[in-house]
Amino acid sequence: QALALTGSTPAVDTDLDSQVMIRTEARTANGESAPGYCNATLISARILVTAAHCVVQSWFIHDNVIDVNVGHYKYITRPDGKVVRIGYVNYLKSTQTAQMIFSADMQRRMQNGGMMTNVPPEDDYAVVVLSTPLALPLDFPYRRLVSQSLLNQVISGVNSLSPTIVTVNPWEEVTTSDTKRFAVLNKISWNSSGWFESKSTSRVQEGDSGGGLLVK
C-alpha cells in the first residue's frame, strides 16, 4: 500500500506542471542495464534541474539520452454536471540527447570514482540541457530563476517559507491515481555537513529523486 511521497496530497495546481518525470539509462554493479526513473524541474523549454545521481551513469556510458514526460491531472464532467479527477496523464513525451552539467566537486569525484561514484547530498544536483526545446504551451509555468541575494534570504528563512517537495512517481502508486504529489517539510535544519536535513513526517520513496523543493 505504498504511496510515493508519504504524508502528501495530490499536486493538482497547474502551477506545478514544471515538475516532470525523467528516465535515463543506468547500469547495475555487474553491468546490466537498469533504466532509472527520477524527477526534474523545468526552468525553460530546454533546461531541467535534477539530482546528479539520476543522470551520472548516463553520462558515464556516453548515452546522454533522456526521456522527459510532462503531465497533468485529467478531469471529466459527469452527467450530473460534477467535475471529477480521474487520473494523471502524460501529454508530452520527448526522447533526446542532452548535455549534463555537474558541480566542479562532483566532476572531481567522477574522475576518481568512475561510474559507481558515490554522490553526497551537497553535490547531488545537475543541470540538463536538452538538444531541442520541448514543444510546450507559451504560458507553461516554468520555475523562475532568482538572484543570489534572494536565494540567500530564502535559505536563511527557509523554515518560515513552508518548503514544499513535489514529485511525480507512478511506480510507488498502488491504490490511487494521484501520481503527482506534494508535501510541506515541517522540520528541516542545517546539519554539521552544511546542507539541509529533513526530519519531517513527510518522506520520499524510490523514484522521487530529483523532485523540486519549492518555496513562495
GROMACS elastic network, one bead per residue, 0.5 to 0.9 nm:
[ bonds ]
;  ai    aj funct       b0    kb
    1   172     6  0.86961   500
    1   173     6  0.79107   500
    1   174     6  0.58872   500
    1   175     6  0.65954   500
    2     6     6  0.80950   500
    2   172     6  0.59608   500
    2   173     6  0.63768   500
    2   174     6  0.63546   500
    2   175     6  0.81048   500
    2   205     6  0.87160   500
    3     6     6  0.57192   500
    3     7     6  0.86114   500
    3     8     6  0.86917   500
    3   169     6  0.89153   500
    3   172     6  0.56710   500
    3   173     6  0.52474   500
    3   174     6  0.69396   500
    3   175     6  0.79896   500
    3   176     6  0.82284   500
    3   205     6  0.79332   500
    4     7     6  0.89874   500
    4     8     6  0.83339   500
    4   167     6  0.79759   500
    4   168     6  0.82289   500
    4   169     6  0.61171   500
    4   170     6  0.79231   500
    4   171     6  0.79945   500
    4   172     6  0.51447   500
    4   173     6  0.61376   500
    4   179     6  0.79300   500
    4   180     6  0.87158   500
    4   181     6  0.77029   500
    4   203     6  0.83391   500
    4   204     6  0.64619   500
    4   205     6  0.54373   500
    4   206     6  0.77703   500
    4   207     6  0.79861   500
    4   208     6  0.71193   500
    5     8     6  0.59623   500
    5     9     6  0.87526   500
    5   165     6  0.84225   500
    5   166     6  0.81908   500
    5   167     6  0.70952   500
    5   169     6  0.83567   500
    5   172     6  0.88672   500
    5   181     6  0.67904   500
    5   182     6  0.72115   500
    5   183     6  0.73330   500
    5   202     6  0.66662   500
    5   203     6  0.54750   500
    5   205     6  0.59022   500
    5   208     6  0.71058   500
    6     9     6  0.86670   500
    6   183     6  0.80347   500
    6   201     6  0.80927   500
    6   202     6  0.53186   500
    6   203     6  0.51849   500
    6   204     6  0.64248   500
    6   205     6  0.76735   500
    7   182     6  0.86799   500
    7   183     6  0.65810   500
    7   184     6  0.88025   500
    7   201     6  0.66435   500
    7   203     6  0.70140   500
    8    11     6  0.87638   500
    8   181     6  0.60978   500
    8   182     6  0.53516   500
    8   184     6  0.78378   500
    8   202     6  0.68006   500
    8   203     6  0.87160   500
    9    12     6  0.88496   500
    9   178     6  0.81524   500
    9   180     6  0.85744   500
    9   181     6  0.54280   500
    9   182     6  0.56379   500
    9   183     6  0.65104   500
   10    13     6  0.86987   500
   10   178     6  0.55784   500
   10   179     6  0.74059   500
   10   180     6  0.59488   500
   10   182     6  0.63069   500
   10   183     6  0.88949   500
   11    14     6  0.82458   500
   11    16     6  0.69930   500
   11    17     6  0.89666   500
   11    73     6  0.87048   500
   11   166     6  0.73482   500
   11   167     6  0.85400   500
   11   178     6  0.80379   500
   11   179     6  0.84589   500
   11   180     6  0.54131   500
   11   182     6  0.53898   500
   11   183     6  0.87540   500
   12    15     6  0.85390   500
   12    16     6  0.75716   500
   12    17     6  0.87708   500
   12    72     6  0.77260   500
   12    73     6  0.64814   500
   12   178     6  0.88648   500
   12   180     6  0.76100   500
   12   181     6  0.79542   500
   13    16     6  0.57061   500
   13    17     6  0.77314   500
   14    17     6  0.54420   500
   14    18     6  0.86539   500
   14    72     6  0.74853   500
   14    73     6  0.86420   500
   14   141     6  0.78311   500
   15    18     6  0.72342   500
   15   140     6  0.83795   500
   15   141     6  0.56379   500
   15   142     6  0.82644   500
   15   143     6  0.89055   500
   16    19     6  0.59155   500
   16    72     6  0.89516   500
   16   141     6  0.73464   500
   16   142     6  0.85777   500
   16   143     6  0.86819   500
   16   166     6  0.79026   500
   17    20     6  0.70588   500
   17    42     6  0.87265   500
   17    70     6  0.73133   500
   17    71     6  0.68827   500
   17    72     6  0.65390   500
   17   140     6  0.77328   500
   17   141     6  0.66723   500
   17   142     6  0.79063   500
   18    40     6  0.81963   500
   18    41     6  0.55869   500
   18    42     6  0.50668   500
   18    43     6  0.74590   500
   18    70     6  0.78527   500
   18   140     6  0.77643   500
   18   141     6  0.61479   500
   18   142     6  0.53599   500
   18   143     6  0.65052   500
   18   212     6  0.89835   500
   19    39     6  0.69587   500
   19    40     6  0.58840   500
   19    42     6  0.65620   500
   19    70     6  0.78241   500
   19    71     6  0.87289   500
   19   142     6  0.88441   500
   19   143     6  0.88411   500
   19   166     6  0.69166   500
   19   167     6  0.67955   500
   19   168     6  0.71422   500
   19   180     6  0.85230   500
   19   211     6  0.71262   500
   19   212     6  0.66213   500
   20    38     6  0.86007   500
   20    39     6  0.56738   500
   20    40     6  0.53898   500
   20    41     6  0.62392   500
   20    42     6  0.73392   500
   20    68     6  0.70374   500
   20    69     6  0.59548   500
   20    70     6  0.52404   500
   20    71     6  0.70142   500
   20   167     6  0.77584   500
   20   168     6  0.63770   500
   20   180     6  0.89251   500
   20   211     6  0.83527   500
   21    37     6  0.70782   500
   21    38     6  0.58209   500
   21    40     6  0.62003   500
   21    41     6  0.87756   500
   21    67     6  0.82027   500
   21    68     6  0.61032   500
   21    69     6  0.52286   500
   21    70     6  0.68150   500
   21    71     6  0.84303   500
   21   167     6  0.81301   500
   21   168     6  0.58772   500
   21   169     6  0.74842   500
   21   211     6  0.88050   500
   22    36     6  0.82720   500
   22    37     6  0.57781   500
   22    38     6  0.53124   500
   22    39     6  0.56621   500
   22    40     6  0.66322   500
   22    54     6  0.87479   500
   22    66     6  0.66877   500
   22    67     6  0.53298   500
   22    69     6  0.61313   500
   22    70     6  0.88730   500
   23    35     6  0.67581   500
   23    36     6  0.55408   500
   23    38     6  0.63371   500
   23    39     6  0.84920   500
   23    54     6  0.83103   500
   23    55     6  0.86461   500
   23    65     6  0.85944   500
   23    66     6  0.57268   500
   23    68     6  0.68086   500
   23    69     6  0.84785   500
   24    34     6  0.89970   500
   24    35     6  0.57659   500
   24    36     6  0.54643   500
   24    37     6  0.68256   500
   24    38     6  0.84280   500
   24    54     6  0.73674   500
   24    55     6  0.63679   500
   24    57     6  0.83213   500
   24    58     6  0.61603   500
   24    63     6  0.84679   500
   24    64     6  0.77779   500
   24    65     6  0.63508   500
   24    66     6  0.50192   500
   24    67     6  0.65744   500
   25    33     6  0.71313   500
   25    34     6  0.65619   500
   25    36     6  0.62146   500
   25    55     6  0.79887   500
   25    57     6  0.71056   500
   25    58     6  0.52720   500
   25    61     6  0.84228   500
   25    63     6  0.71026   500
   25    64     6  0.81683   500
   25    65     6  0.73851   500
   25    66     6  0.78249   500
   26    31     6  0.88424   500
   26    32     6  0.83606   500
   26    33     6  0.60041   500
   26    34     6  0.50404   500
   26    35     6  0.51474   500
   26    36     6  0.61853   500
   26    54     6  0.86862   500
   26    55     6  0.80444   500
   26    56     6  0.83663   500
   26    57     6  0.52234   500
   26    58     6  0.57431   500
   26    61     6  0.80228   500
   27    30     6  0.76250   500
   27    31     6  0.52224   500
   27    32     6  0.53226   500
   27    34     6  0.50311   500
   27    35     6  0.74367   500
   27    36     6  0.89557   500
   27    57     6  0.70466   500
   27    58     6  0.86120   500
   27    61     6  0.87480   500
   27   115     6  0.85891   500
   27   116     6  0.89874   500
   28    31     6  0.51261   500
   28    32     6  0.52722   500
   28    33     6  0.65242   500
   28    34     6  0.61012   500
   28   116     6  0.89959   500
   29    32     6  0.75141   500
   29   116     6  0.76992   500
   31    34     6  0.87510   500
   36    54     6  0.68826   500
   36    55     6  0.84456   500
   36   207     6  0.80521   500
   37    54     6  0.75346   500
   37   169     6  0.85272   500
   37   171     6  0.89244   500
   37   206     6  0.88623   500
   37   207     6  0.57017   500
   37   208     6  0.83581   500
   37   209     6  0.82773   500
   38    50     6  0.80177   500
   38    51     6  0.81383   500
   38    54     6  0.61939   500
   38    55     6  0.89918   500
   38   167     6  0.87752   500
   38   168     6  0.81622   500
   38   169     6  0.79988   500
   38   206     6  0.85505   500
   38   207     6  0.51618   500
   38   208     6  0.59678   500
   38   209     6  0.52228   500
   38   210     6  0.59654   500
   38   211     6  0.76088   500
   39    49     6  0.88817   500
   39    50     6  0.64859   500
   39    51     6  0.79921   500
   39    54     6  0.83755   500
   39   166     6  0.89253   500
   39   167     6  0.63939   500
   39   168     6  0.64374   500
   39   169     6  0.80390   500
   39   207     6  0.73979   500
   39   208     6  0.61896   500
   39   209     6  0.58455   500
   39   212     6  0.76627   500
   40    48     6  0.60479   500
   40    49     6  0.55093   500
   40    51     6  0.76399   500
   40    68     6  0.87630   500
   40   167     6  0.85169   500
   40   209     6  0.83794   500
   40   210     6  0.53766   500
   40   211     6  0.58551   500
   40   212     6  0.67162   500
   41    47     6  0.84498   500
   41    48     6  0.53001   500
   41    49     6  0.51654   500
   41    50     6  0.65145   500
   41   142     6  0.80625   500
   41   143     6  0.72087   500
   41   210     6  0.79452   500
   41   211     6  0.72314   500
   41   212     6  0.59283   500
   42    45     6  0.70218   500
   42    46     6  0.78575   500
   42    47     6  0.60605   500
   42    49     6  0.66455   500
   42   141     6  0.87583   500
   42   142     6  0.56868   500
   42   143     6  0.64002   500
   43    46     6  0.79060   500
   43    47     6  0.57370   500
   43    48     6  0.58832   500
   43    49     6  0.74672   500
   43   141     6  0.86676   500
   43   144     6  0.62726   500
   43   145     6  0.74922   500
   44    47     6  0.51503   500
   44    48     6  0.71981   500
   44   133     6  0.82495   500
   44   134     6  0.87310   500
   44   142     6  0.59438   500
   44   143     6  0.78235   500
   44   144     6  0.86223   500
   45    48     6  0.83399   500
   45   130     6  0.83282   500
   45   132     6  0.83334   500
   45   134     6  0.50337   500
   45   135     6  0.74214   500
   45   136     6  0.70357   500
   45   142     6  0.81889   500
   46   128     6  0.80748   500
   46   129     6  0.56096   500
   46   131     6  0.72411   500
   46   132     6  0.64937   500
   46   134     6  0.63815   500
   47   127     6  0.69822   500
   47   128     6  0.56799   500
   47   130     6  0.62861   500
   47   133     6  0.83588   500
   48   126     6  0.83683   500
   48   127     6  0.58508   500
   48   128     6  0.50887   500
   48   129     6  0.65980   500
   48   130     6  0.81062   500
   49   125     6  0.71623   500
   49   126     6  0.58561   500
   49   128     6  0.62234   500
   49   129     6  0.89811   500
   49   210     6  0.77485   500
   49   212     6  0.83584   500
   50    53     6  0.86682   500
   50    54     6  0.71707   500
   50    55     6  0.82115   500
   50   124     6  0.83431   500
   50   125     6  0.57408   500
   50   126     6  0.54392   500
   50   127     6  0.65296   500
   50   128     6  0.75511   500
   50   209     6  0.79276   500
   50   211     6  0.72012   500
   50   212     6  0.78907   500
   51    54     6  0.54159   500
   51    55     6  0.73637   500
   51    56     6  0.89684   500
   51   123     6  0.86712   500
   51   124     6  0.51603   500
   51   126     6  0.56524   500
   51   127     6  0.85197   500
   51   209     6  0.64696   500
   51   211     6  0.80750   500
   52    55     6  0.56697   500
   52    56     6  0.58133   500
   52   100     6  0.88987   500
   52   101     6  0.87220   500
   52   102     6  0.68913   500
   52   106     6  0.84625   500
   52   119     6  0.73361   500
   52   123     6  0.72500   500
   52   127     6  0.82583   500
   52   210     6  0.81476   500
   53    56     6  0.53815   500
   53    57     6  0.75258   500
   53   117     6  0.89128   500
   53   118     6  0.84236   500
   53   119     6  0.62791   500
   53   124     6  0.63439   500
   53   125     6  0.77170   500
   53   126     6  0.84548   500
   53   209     6  0.84286   500
   53   210     6  0.87045   500
   54    57     6  0.76328   500
   54    58     6  0.83886   500
   54   124     6  0.88653   500
   54   125     6  0.88719   500
   54   126     6  0.86463   500
   54   209     6  0.72276   500
   54   210     6  0.72853   500
   55    58     6  0.53442   500
   55    59     6  0.64538   500
   55    60     6  0.89316   500
   55    64     6  0.80783   500
   55    66     6  0.84815   500
   55   100     6  0.74507   500
   55   126     6  0.78275   500
   55   128     6  0.86653   500
   56    59     6  0.51289   500
   56    60     6  0.63584   500
   56    61     6  0.89349   500
   56   100     6  0.80940   500
   56   102     6  0.86023   500
   56   110     6  0.84932   500
   56   115     6  0.74540   500
   56   116     6  0.89119   500
   56   117     6  0.85595   500
   56   126     6  0.86743   500
   57    61     6  0.62554   500
   57    62     6  0.85286   500
   57    63     6  0.85744   500
   57    64     6  0.88973   500
   57   115     6  0.57714   500
   57   116     6  0.76738   500
   57   117     6  0.89620   500
   58    61     6  0.54104   500
   58    62     6  0.62739   500
   58    63     6  0.52039   500
   58    64     6  0.52916   500
   58    65     6  0.71580   500
   58    66     6  0.84644   500
   59    62     6  0.51907   500
   59    63     6  0.61826   500
   59    64     6  0.53535   500
   59    65     6  0.87037   500
   59    99     6  0.85754   500
   59   100     6  0.69647   500
   59   115     6  0.87276   500
   60    63     6  0.75671   500
   60    64     6  0.84214   500
   60   110     6  0.87330   500
   60   114     6  0.76204   500
   60   115     6  0.58156   500
   61    64     6  0.78754   500
   61   115     6  0.79479   500
   62    65     6  0.86331   500
   63    66     6  0.86409   500
   63    97     6  0.78247   500
   64    96     6  0.82671   500
   64    97     6  0.53740   500
   64    98     6  0.55778   500
   64    99     6  0.68856   500
   64   100     6  0.74159   500
   65    95     6  0.68874   500
   65    96     6  0.54199   500
   65    98     6  0.61391   500
   66    94     6  0.80803   500
   66    95     6  0.56912   500
   66    96     6  0.57210   500
   66    97     6  0.61897   500
   66    98     6  0.68325   500
   66   130     6  0.84138   500
   67    93     6  0.70388   500
   67    94     6  0.56201   500
   67    96     6  0.67278   500
   67    97     6  0.88890   500
   68    92     6  0.79219   500
   68    93     6  0.57138   500
   68    94     6  0.52406   500
   68    95     6  0.64559   500
   68    96     6  0.85242   500
   68   134     6  0.89592   500
   69    90     6  0.60714   500
   69    91     6  0.77254   500
   69    92     6  0.58719   500
   69    94     6  0.67062   500
   69    95     6  0.89481   500
   70    89     6  0.84488   500
   70    90     6  0.54621   500
   70    91     6  0.61259   500
   70    92     6  0.51648   500
   70    93     6  0.64868   500
   70    94     6  0.87499   500
   71    88     6  0.68150   500
   71    89     6  0.53236   500
   71    91     6  0.53275   500
   71    92     6  0.67990   500
   71    93     6  0.87983   500
   71   168     6  0.89644   500
   71   180     6  0.88514   500
   72    87     6  0.85736   500
   72    88     6  0.56053   500
   72    89     6  0.57337   500
   72    90     6  0.65446   500
   72    91     6  0.73579   500
   72   180     6  0.81609   500
   73    85     6  0.69179   500
   73    86     6  0.76068   500
   73    87     6  0.56899   500
   73    89     6  0.62285   500
   73    90     6  0.87829   500
   73   178     6  0.82206   500
   73   179     6  0.86071   500
   73   180     6  0.82718   500
   74    84     6  0.85847   500
   74    85     6  0.58608   500
   74    86     6  0.58581   500
   74    87     6  0.55066   500
   74    88     6  0.57793   500
   74    89     6  0.66166   500
   75    83     6  0.65333   500
   75    84     6  0.54678   500
   75    86     6  0.56482   500
   75    87     6  0.74736   500
   76    82     6  0.83139   500
   76    83     6  0.56334   500
   76    84     6  0.56281   500
   76    85     6  0.66200   500
   76    86     6  0.70259   500
   77    80     6  0.78690   500
   77    81     6  0.57026   500
   77    82     6  0.55672   500
   77    84     6  0.64119   500
   78    81     6  0.52285   500
   78    82     6  0.53102   500
   78    83     6  0.62430   500
   78    84     6  0.74109   500
   79    82     6  0.74088   500
   80    83     6  0.89325   500
   85    88     6  0.85458   500
   86   177     6  0.72842   500
   86   178     6  0.88713   500
   87   176     6  0.84422   500
   87   178     6  0.63400   500
   87   179     6  0.76478   500
   88   177     6  0.64639   500
   88   178     6  0.66232   500
   88   179     6  0.60544   500
   88   180     6  0.74532   500
   89   179     6  0.89032   500
   90    93     6  0.69596   500
   92   134     6  0.84116   500
   92   135     6  0.79965   500
   92   136     6  0.80074   500
   93   134     6  0.89740   500
   94   134     6  0.73646   500
   96   130     6  0.70085   500
   96   131     6  0.67901   500
   96   132     6  0.76007   500
   97   129     6  0.87945   500
   97   130     6  0.64257   500
   97   131     6  0.59403   500
   97   132     6  0.85304   500
   98   128     6  0.63514   500
   98   129     6  0.53617   500
   98   131     6  0.54353   500
   98   132     6  0.86051   500
   99   127     6  0.81502   500
   99   128     6  0.56978   500
   99   129     6  0.50032   500
   99   130     6  0.65026   500
   99   131     6  0.75634   500
  100   126     6  0.67144   500
  100   127     6  0.59119   500
  100   129     6  0.64796   500
  100   130     6  0.88125   500
  101   107     6  0.89006   500
  101   125     6  0.88909   500
  101   126     6  0.55485   500
  101   127     6  0.50643   500
  101   128     6  0.63002   500
  101   129     6  0.80623   500
  102   105     6  0.81532   500
  102   106     6  0.60312   500
  102   107     6  0.62354   500
  102   123     6  0.79697   500
  102   124     6  0.85491   500
  102   125     6  0.68386   500
  102   127     6  0.67294   500
  103   106     6  0.50884   500
  103   107     6  0.62508   500
  103   108     6  0.87812   500
  103   123     6  0.65080   500
  103   124     6  0.86486   500
  103   125     6  0.75469   500
  103   126     6  0.72568   500
  104   107     6  0.51058   500
  104   108     6  0.64195   500
  104   109     6  0.87690   500
  104   123     6  0.88499   500
  105   108     6  0.51859   500
  105   109     6  0.63435   500
  105   110     6  0.87194   500
  105   123     6  0.69998   500
  106   110     6  0.61537   500
  106   111     6  0.86782   500
  106   119     6  0.74884   500
  106   120     6  0.87124   500
  106   123     6  0.57573   500
  106   124     6  0.80223   500
  106   125     6  0.89929   500
  107   111     6  0.62607   500
  107   112     6  0.87844   500
  108   111     6  0.51291   500
  108   112     6  0.64629   500
  108   113     6  0.85645   500
  109   112     6  0.52599   500
  109   113     6  0.57866   500
  109   114     6  0.79910   500
  109   117     6  0.66648   500
  109   118     6  0.78708   500
  109   119     6  0.81578   500
  110   113     6  0.51088   500
  110   114     6  0.52939   500
  110   115     6  0.71672   500
  110   116     6  0.84368   500
  110   117     6  0.58129   500
  110   118     6  0.85103   500
  110   119     6  0.89757   500
  111   114     6  0.60538   500
  111   117     6  0.87554   500
  112   117     6  0.79042   500
  113   116     6  0.64805   500
  113   118     6  0.74722   500
  114   117     6  0.54932   500
  116   119     6  0.89538   500
  119   122     6  0.82975   500
  119   123     6  0.64623   500
  119   124     6  0.59288   500
  120   123     6  0.56317   500
  120   124     6  0.60777   500
  121   124     6  0.50062   500
  121   125     6  0.82845   500
  121   195     6  0.74866   500
  122   125     6  0.80118   500
  122   193     6  0.83697   500
  122   194     6  0.79272   500
  122   195     6  0.63911   500
  123   126     6  0.83966   500
  124   210     6  0.87578   500
  125   210     6  0.78770   500
  129   132     6  0.86910   500
  130   133     6  0.65916   500
  130   134     6  0.83274   500
  133   136     6  0.84518   500
  136   139     6  0.83073   500
  136   140     6  0.64958   500
  137   140     6  0.52394   500
  138   141     6  0.88976   500
  139   142     6  0.86997   500
  141   144     6  0.84948   500
  146   149     6  0.82539   500
  146   150     6  0.63084   500
  146   151     6  0.64955   500
  147   150     6  0.52475   500
  147   151     6  0.61846   500
  147   152     6  0.86823   500
  148   152     6  0.61780   500
  148   153     6  0.87201   500
  149   152     6  0.51081   500
  149   153     6  0.64549   500
  149   154     6  0.87966   500
  150   153     6  0.50207   500
  150   154     6  0.62690   500
  150   155     6  0.86984   500
  151   155     6  0.61912   500
  151   156     6  0.85980   500
  152   155     6  0.51083   500
  152   156     6  0.61134   500
  152   157     6  0.86102   500
  153   156     6  0.52122   500
  153   157     6  0.62252   500
  153   158     6  0.81337   500
  154   157     6  0.53172   500
  154   158     6  0.53559   500
  154   161     6  0.76278   500
  154   215     6  0.79702   500
  154   216     6  0.89731   500
  155   158     6  0.50413   500
  155   159     6  0.85561   500
  156   159     6  0.83681   500
  157   160     6  0.57158   500
  157   161     6  0.67320   500
  158   161     6  0.51585   500
  158   162     6  0.69990   500
  158   163     6  0.66076   500
  158   188     6  0.85273   500
  158   189     6  0.89732   500
  158   215     6  0.78597   500
  159   162     6  0.59348   500
  159   163     6  0.69348   500
  159   185     6  0.85186   500
  159   186     6  0.75411   500
  159   187     6  0.75776   500
  159   188     6  0.68847   500
  159   189     6  0.80189   500
  160   163     6  0.82087   500
  161   164     6  0.88513   500
  161   215     6  0.58427   500
  161   216     6  0.63609   500
  162   184     6  0.60423   500
  162   185     6  0.68103   500
  162   186     6  0.70847   500
  162   214     6  0.84845   500
  162   215     6  0.63655   500
  162   216     6  0.78592   500
  163   183     6  0.85312   500
  163   184     6  0.57411   500
  163   185     6  0.57489   500
  163   186     6  0.78395   500
  163   188     6  0.89501   500
  163   213     6  0.63358   500
  163   214     6  0.56208   500
  163   216     6  0.80844   500
  164   182     6  0.65662   500
  164   183     6  0.55094   500
  164   185     6  0.59828   500
  164   186     6  0.89845   500
  164   212     6  0.80517   500
  164   213     6  0.54392   500
  164   214     6  0.50532   500
  164   215     6  0.62959   500
  165   181     6  0.83247   500
  165   182     6  0.54885   500
  165   183     6  0.55063   500
  165   184     6  0.63468   500
  165   185     6  0.71375   500
  165   204     6  0.89202   500
  165   211     6  0.64993   500
  165   212     6  0.57350   500
  165   214     6  0.63037   500
  166   180     6  0.72259   500
  166   181     6  0.57651   500
  166   183     6  0.68124   500
  166   208     6  0.85533   500
  166   211     6  0.55434   500
  166   212     6  0.54512   500
  166   213     6  0.65458   500
  166   214     6  0.76882   500
  167   179     6  0.82011   500
  167   180     6  0.56705   500
  167   181     6  0.56337   500
  167   182     6  0.65019   500
  167   204     6  0.85816   500
  167   207     6  0.85562   500
  167   208     6  0.56392   500
  167   209     6  0.80738   500
  167   210     6  0.80197   500
  167   212     6  0.69617   500
  168   179     6  0.57143   500
  168   181     6  0.65883   500
  168   207     6  0.81253   500
  168   208     6  0.68527   500
  168   211     6  0.75766   500
  169   172     6  0.61934   500
  169   173     6  0.70184   500
  169   179     6  0.55586   500
  169   180     6  0.64800   500
  169   181     6  0.82146   500
  169   205     6  0.87196   500
  169   206     6  0.85250   500
  169   207     6  0.59559   500
  169   208     6  0.62052   500
  170   173     6  0.53095   500
  170   174     6  0.84650   500
  170   177     6  0.81750   500
  170   178     6  0.84011   500
  170   179     6  0.52872   500
  170   180     6  0.80618   500
  170   207     6  0.84427   500
  171   174     6  0.79959   500
  171   179     6  0.87080   500
  171   206     6  0.84157   500
  171   207     6  0.71102   500
  172   179     6  0.87285   500
  172   205     6  0.73793   500
  172   206     6  0.74580   500
  172   207     6  0.75685   500
  173   176     6  0.61400   500
  173   177     6  0.71884   500
  173   178     6  0.76956   500
  173   179     6  0.67388   500
  174   177     6  0.81710   500
  175   178     6  0.89572   500
  176   179     6  0.75880   500
  177   180     6  0.87915   500
  178   181     6  0.67875   500
  183   186     6  0.89694   500
  183   202     6  0.65124   500
  183   203     6  0.87541   500
  184   200     6  0.84460   500
  184   202     6  0.73840   500
  185   188     6  0.67108   500
  185   198     6  0.69568   500
  185   199     6  0.81308   500
  185   200     6  0.54402   500
  185   201     6  0.75016   500
  185   202     6  0.64466   500
  185   203     6  0.87925   500
  186   198     6  0.81703   500
  186   199     6  0.80165   500
  186   200     6  0.52798   500
  186   201     6  0.73219   500
  186   202     6  0.81100   500
  187   197     6  0.85662   500
  187   198     6  0.59565   500
  187   199     6  0.54216   500
  187   201     6  0.78980   500
  188   196     6  0.64693   500
  188   197     6  0.55253   500
  188   199     6  0.59657   500
  188   200     6  0.66956   500
  189   195     6  0.81818   500
  189   196     6  0.54072   500
  189   197     6  0.55396   500
  189   198     6  0.66834   500
  189   199     6  0.82322   500
  190   193     6  0.79303   500
  190   194     6  0.60848   500
  190   195     6  0.54702   500
  190   197     6  0.61096   500
  190   198     6  0.89044   500
  191   194     6  0.56511   500
  191   195     6  0.59519   500
  191   196     6  0.62248   500
  191   197     6  0.62787   500
  192   195     6  0.77297   500
  193   196     6  0.87459   500
  198   201     6  0.87990   500
  198   202     6  0.87809   500
  198   203     6  0.87132   500
  199   202     6  0.82457   500
  199   203     6  0.86637   500
  200   203     6  0.72136   500
  204   207     6  0.83446   500
  204   208     6  0.58816   500
  204   209     6  0.78355   500
  205   208     6  0.56154   500
  205   209     6  0.79862   500
  206   209     6  0.69507   500
  207   210     6  0.85615   500
  208   211     6  0.58054   500
  210   213     6  0.89562   500
